[in-house]
Amino acid sequence: MSTRCFKMLVMVFAAVLGAARCKTATDSIVPQGPPPDPTLLPIASGQEPDTTAYKTLNVASQAAGFSYRDPVSGVRVWKVTSGTVPLTNTGAGHDYSEGGNEVSRAWGPNHDTHTIMILAFAGGSSHWLVDFTRGVGFSNYRRLTVQPDRDGCATFSNLVGQERILYIHNGTQLVRYNTETMQVENTGHFPFTGSIYAWLQQDRNDVWFAGLQSDNKTVWVWNSRTNQSLTHLETWTNEPYLDRNGRYMIMTSGGPNTTTRVWDLNSNSLGAVQAAPDVHYHVSHAGIARGFVVALNPNGDAQQRYDVVANAQIAMTALYPNSGGDAHHSGNWIQTDAELGGNLDKQWTFVSGGSGPEYSGYASLQWKLAIGVQRSDGSDQRLLVHTYDPSPYPNYYDYAFGKPSPDGKVVLFNSKMLNQTGRWDLFVAEMPLH
């Protein structure tokens, strides 16, 4: 055989082997699995919690790992913590409904396992992890080897393929942490150095990260691809909301009649300050979506959508009347164009209704001590689960703070389990899948 023929044969063999390898790699990719389908949940119609059925379950006395079917919605709910899990503690839950992700996208061979972050109190507070598999339960409770500086200082990746990456701010640096190896695994421009107070969050592509600096007023943003960092101070800032598309930062004073200002990150320009008496907004406890946030109206009795419009201004759109009350929102389910049919108005966000019978408008509420899911075009509201959390709330961590995973497949919430004076625990609800 000539040298030329031999070389050609080697090239052909290499091409065939390369094609085989590519085919094997492609064939081994496991699909992400069926998406969540909120339309399989009951329509929200102000259903009351079934406290008789719930008391029969005796959830407060059950061990971590116990599961039950919600007596009203039928959704399967799991108890993540107890008085001795993940360690002997006085209460365990999760941080907050707004901000970053405290439960990961699904991972594993069947894409049905999530990693959950736990905030446990035992003399002080500490953050822990546990892996949760739908229909199976929990495994591998472990304490984070790098602790967030405080609550609101950690967030799981939004990216497919990085499901087990947790971004943690330890007080001086924002690091990239692998929850499988339990090690810091910085890449690219990580770590980002700078002090922050809390409100760590990122856009849907893990490009822009944001939060408040240690003065709890100065907003910082950082582009993890370009290493560009920017800050802006408004003395009234209380809550920062980073649009999930990564373009707009909405700064608000919080509460009814909020003062707001929009920062366009594309052009690094600021819109005019919007405040009463010219406008009356309630951009607070908001659920962050792509292009807008969802919160209550200034009267606290209806769901509203707050869009960013021309000249970086906020515009309020009424969505659902008679569905307000004391509520926390979350928009952490990152929905793609394909899932939405290209219509961002169809995004689902979550609302945790906290008002009980002491609230004057309780009879008309769609969320009676419950977590619901709603379309952002005003077309659909669904009941996910009743939290059986007593109202009014004795302290901050008694709030349910409903928050989904970035893929929307599971939802975290806190509950005191009808116990007015006892401990609170963390729960995870399984969203129905399509």
C-alpha positions, 0 to 999 in steps of 0.5 A: 500500500502506498504512503498516500493510500495509507494516510487516506485510510487513516483519515477515513478511519479517524472521521468514522471514529469521530462521527461515532463518538459524536453520535454516542455523545449526542445519544447519551444526552438525557432530555430535560424532561417534561415541563411544569403545567400549571393548568393541571392545578385547580383554578384559584377561586378563594378556596379555604384551607382544609384545616381538619384534614391537615390536622389529621396529618399531624405534619408538625410532629412528622419527621423530615422526609414525610410527604402528604397530598395537599387536602385541597389541591392534591399536590404532593408536598414534602417536609424538608426539615425538622427539629433535628434535621439538618441539625438540632435547630429552633427553626429551619426554612429558606431566605426570601421569595424575591431575589436569587434561586434557593433551589436548583434546576433538576439534574441527574439521569432522569432530571428529577433531582434538585438541590435545596438550600436550607437556612437553619437556626441553632444558636446562630444561622447557617446554610445547608444543602440537601438533594431532593428527588421527586417521588423519592425524598431527600439525601445527602444533607450537608453544610455549605463549606463556604457560607453566605454572608447572610440570608439573600447572599446565594443563588443557584445557576439559571443555566441548563448544564450548570444545575449544581452551581451555586453562586455565593457571596461570602461577605467579600467575594462572589464565588462560583461553588459546585454543590456536587464537589462542595468546592469553589470552582471559579471560572472566567472572571469569578470571583467578583470582589466587593462587599454586599448586604444582600439581594443577590440575583442574576439574569436568566443567562447568568451574565448580569449579577446584582444586589445591594452594597453593605450600606443597603442602598447602593445598587451594584451590577456586574457583568460576568462575561465582560467583568464590567461593574457599575454602582448607583446610589439612591438614598431611598432604595430598599429593594432592587429588581434585575429584569430576567432578560438582563437589561433593566434594574428597577430600584424601589423604596418598597411598600405602598406608594413606592419611589422607583427609578429604572436603570437601563444597563444596555446604555448605562442610563437612568430614567426619571425618578417616579414617585407620589403624588405623580404616580402611585405604585407598589413595586415591593415584594415583587416577582421578577419576570422577563421584562417586568415585575408583578406585585400588588397595587398601592391599595394592596387589593389587586395583582398588578404588572409593572412594565418598563416602557419608553424612556426607562419608565414604569407603567402599571397594568391591572391584572387581577382584582380581589386577589391582593392582601399581604402577599409575596411574589416570585418570578424565578421560573425562567420560561423560554420563548419556546415555552411561551410561544414567543409571548412574554405576556404568558409568563407564569409567576407565583404569589404567596398570600399571607392574609388571614381572617383578620384582613378586611378583604379576606372573603374576596381573596383568591389566595387564602393562606396559599401559594398560587400561580398566575399568568402575566396577561391576566388570563389564568390563576391556579392554586398550588398549595395551602401553606397552613401558616398561621396569620398574622405572622409572629416574626419574619421567617414565619412567612411562606415565601413561596419560591420555585426552582428556575425550571418551575418544577418544584416550589419551596415554602416555609410553614409553622404548620398551624402552630402559632407559637412553635417552630417553622420548617421548610417544605417543597411542593412538586409542580404537576408536569406536562 
